[in-house]
Amino acid sequence: MTDEQSKMVAATWVSVEALGIPDSIVRRMLFELAEVIGGRGDHDLALVSAAYRALTNVLHERAEDDKKTPLQVQADAQRAVREIREMGVDAPDVVFTDSDFDLPPTTPGELAVQLGYSDGGRAVRRVLRVGFPEHEKNARWEPLTDRQINYVRAHLASRR
């Protein structure tokens, strides 16, 4: 490993530890990109540098603020594409689906529909009862909190 590669890998370690990124495909990709950036000087460098920069920017933004509105997410993505294009890389436009901009569900039934269930929210309520045993029996779940929504999305497979 060259001295430049060592510097990039060391800088990547600082970011990975600061963000608490577990061993994952994202973490391995960051280190592979760091080695390539530090070890190459040809035309691929611009593309790899842009990918590394975009990836680390997204990770830092997610660590700082997980509560962005869909419009903020879209604006950030468009800004990132613009920055990459300014570096001379032909980046494709970011395309958002309608589901990216759905309002957060407020009832178990709405969340069930977003996840592709047609049971009126029974599967969602079943998962909520397991994750929130302190909830009063037979009491309504709405409005759902962000914590409850995220719990259900993590523990109930989407049918879409």
ZIRA-V724748 format. One line per field, one symbol per residue. phi: phi as a letter, one per 40 degrees, with the letter a starting at -180 (. if undefined). psi: psi as a letter, one per 40 degrees, with the letter a starting at -180 (. if undefined). Layout:
phi->???
psi->???
This chain:
phi->.cccccccccccdccccccgcccacccccdccccccccbbbcccdcccccccccccccccccccacbccdcccccccccccccccccgbcccccbbcdccbccccbbdcccccccgcbbghccccccccccbccccdgcccccccdccccccccbbccbc
psi->hiddddddddddddddddefhihiddddddddddddddeieaeeddddddddddddddddddddgefiidddddddddddddddddeehghiihhiidedeiiiieidddddddeeifeeeddddddddddgeehhheiieiiiidddddddddehhie.
